């Protein structure tokens, strides 16, 4: 199958691209940074997804995965508007099999930087919009809303023992997800899955659901 993935130069996006390549698919990656993948079935397009006026004519693709994201003053423009623009350009057509959004647990619980939370919350709603629109093609659209993932971007807390211990206190599974696990989820939801659609799937080691029931101990 032909797969389009944004944000493939590092982290989750790179691992997702590697996963699809290992499984024998053809991958086109879009990133504002240079390629970090060398493979005969991989094509890299160095592009800022905010620049929709210069999107090249590509595809058609069987699968579109919106992974590109930032945590800075461009959160809304990249994480939300960029996701919308890429999907509208490349993800809605007869023959599409699946569109996948990489959301965030913060889109569910609001616990992060304001603009980032707003951008990811918008992605959750947009996921349902696309699911409704591409269902007529027999296609699915879901978001994978990860909590902590072991990536370079998260090193500020991963390498701070105090902060890391605090995070682990809030995470019942006592660990974060690896990029390999994230890629396996992306592959499953776009290739194996054919019926689950319009869902915002929270994958956070139960951090968001870590509620403590308060009641007197039985005597």
N, C-alpha and C positions, 0 to 999 in steps of 0.2 A: 504494500500500500504506500501511497504518497502522503507524507506527514509534514505539516508546517508547525514549527515550535519557535516561540519567541523567547529571547533571553537565554541563548545556548552557549554563551562564552564562559560560564562558570556555574557553580552551585547546582541547584535542582534542575535547571534547564539543560545543562550539559549532560547530567546523568540520565535524564529522560531521553535525550537525543541518542546517547550511547546505547541505552536499552533497546530502542527501536532499531538501531543499526545492527546490534547483535542478533536481533530477531529477524533480520533480513529485509527490513523496510527501507524505503528511500526517504531521506530527511532533508528538508530545507530549513535552515536556521536563520533567524533574524536577531541581530544584536548590534548595539552601537559600538561595541568593542570588536577587535579582530577575532578570528576563529581560533578556538582551542581544540578543534577536532580535525583529525586527518583521516579521511575515509573516502573510498571511491564512490560510495552511495550518499555522501553528504555534500550539500551545497550551502555555502555561507553568504548571506547578504548583510553587509555592514550598513545599518540604517537605524535612525532614530524613529521609533514607532509613532512619535508625535507628529512627524512630517507626512501626514496622510496625502498631501497634494503630490508627493513624489513616490507613492507606493508603486512598485513595478507590477507588470502583468505577470502573474504566476498561477500555477495550478492547471487544472482543478485539483484540489487536495481531498483525500479521503478523511483525514483527521486534522483538526486545527487545535493546538494546545497553546493557550495564552498563559505564559509563565513570567514574562518580563515584568519587573516591578522595582520600585525604589522606595527609600525612606528619607525623603528630603522635601524641599519646597515644590517638587514636581509630582508629588503623590497623585493628585487628582488627574493631571494631564497624562501621566504614564500609566498608572495602575488601572484607572477607570476609563478615561477617554481613549487611551491607546488600545486597551482591550476591546472596547466597542468598535473602534475604527478598523482594527485588524479583522475582527469577526465579521463585520458588515462587508468588508472587501473580499475575504477569502473563505468564509465559513458557511455561507448561506446559498446553497445551490443544489439542484438534483444530483445525487451521487455522493453527497456528504454522508459520512458514516457517524462521526462524533465530533463534537466541540467540547473542549474541556477548559475550565478556568482553574487556575491555581489561586485560590482565595486565601483566607487567613482566619485563624480562630478569633482574632480581634474583631472580625466582621460580625461575630456572634456576641462577643462579650464587651466590646467597646474599650478594652483595656490596652491601649497603646497611644501613639501620637495622634492628635485629633484629625489631621488631614489624612493620615494613613488609614485610620479606622473608617473614616467617611468613604475613602476610595474603595476599600475592601467590602464595606457594607453595600455599596453600589454594585459591585461585582456579583454579590449574592443575588440581588434582585434581577440583574441583567441575565444571569444564568437561566432563570425561570422564563424570562422573555424569549430567549433564544430556543429553549426547549420547546415552547409552544409553537414557535415559527418553523422549526425544522422537523417537527414530528411528522408532517405530511410526507417527508422523504424517508421515513423509517429511521431517522437519526436521533441520537441522544445528545443531551447537553447537561453536564453536571459541574459542580465546583468541588474541589478538594481543598478543604480549609484546615491547613496544618497549624499546629501549635509550634513548639520548638523543634527546629531542624538543625543538625550539626553542619553549618556552613561557615564560610569565611566571614560573612556579614554579621554573624552572631558571636564572633570572637570577643567583643567587649564584655559580654556576660559569661561566656564559656571559660574565659581565662581569669576571671575574678572569683576567687574561692568563696568570698562572702556572698556575692550575688548568686553564684551558682548553687550554693547550699540553700539559699532562700527559695530559688526556683524549684529545686528538688523537693523541698518541703511542701510545695503546692502541687506537685505532680505525683499522683498515686503510683504510677509505673516506675518512678525514680530514674527516668532516663529521657533523652530526646530521640526523635526519629533520625535515621541516617538518610542521606540523599538516595541511597540504593533502595530503601524502603519506599521513599516518595516516588521514585521512578516505577517501581512495581505497581503501586496504586494507579499511577497514570496509565500504565499499559493495560491493566485490568479494566479500568473504567472506559477505555476507548476501543479496545480490541475484543476482550472477552465479554464484557457487559453489552447486552442488546435490549434490555427492558427497563432498567432503572434510569429515569430521566427527570430533569427539573429539580434535582436534589442538591442541597448544600451539605456536604458530608464532613462533619467535624472530626478531625483526627489529631488529638492533642494529648494522648496519654491520660485522659480524664481530668486534665487540669481545670477546665471550665466547669466540670461537674463535681468538683471536690467540695461537697457540702458536708458539714459536720452536724449530725443530729444531736441536739442537746436534750437530755432527760435524766432524771435522777437514777443513779445506779440501783439495781435491784438489791434488796437486803438479803 
